[in-house]
Amino acid sequence: MFYYKKGNSYLKVSSELKGARLGDWVAITEEEYNLAHPKKQVDKKKNLIAHLKQELAKTDYQCLKWSEGWLTDEEYAPIKAQRQHLRDQINALEEETAL
């Protein structure tokens, strides 16, 4: 993607603007574009949090099977590690969106 700024207007396009098409638009970095659009970044993070929570919920039944003795500790260990990793990601993203 390519990012441009003209005054208080921002433009995000899939192909580079050149010559006469560029006019008064100034090329900027993706970071500069994102700083001007913080709500979009928060929305992306919230969507990612929701997705990670869905992934976590997919393994809930395996927790129940383990707690009822239908899975051994060895069988449950990789699931437990995966769930902790998902929770760590969720917690980090939630902290970032709270700032």
Secondary structure, 3 states (H helix, E strand, C coil): CEEEEECCEEEEECCCCCHHHCCCCEEECHHHHHHHCHHHHHHHHHHHHHHHHHHHHCCHHHHHHHHCCCCCHHHHHHHHHHHHHHHHHHHHHHHHHHC
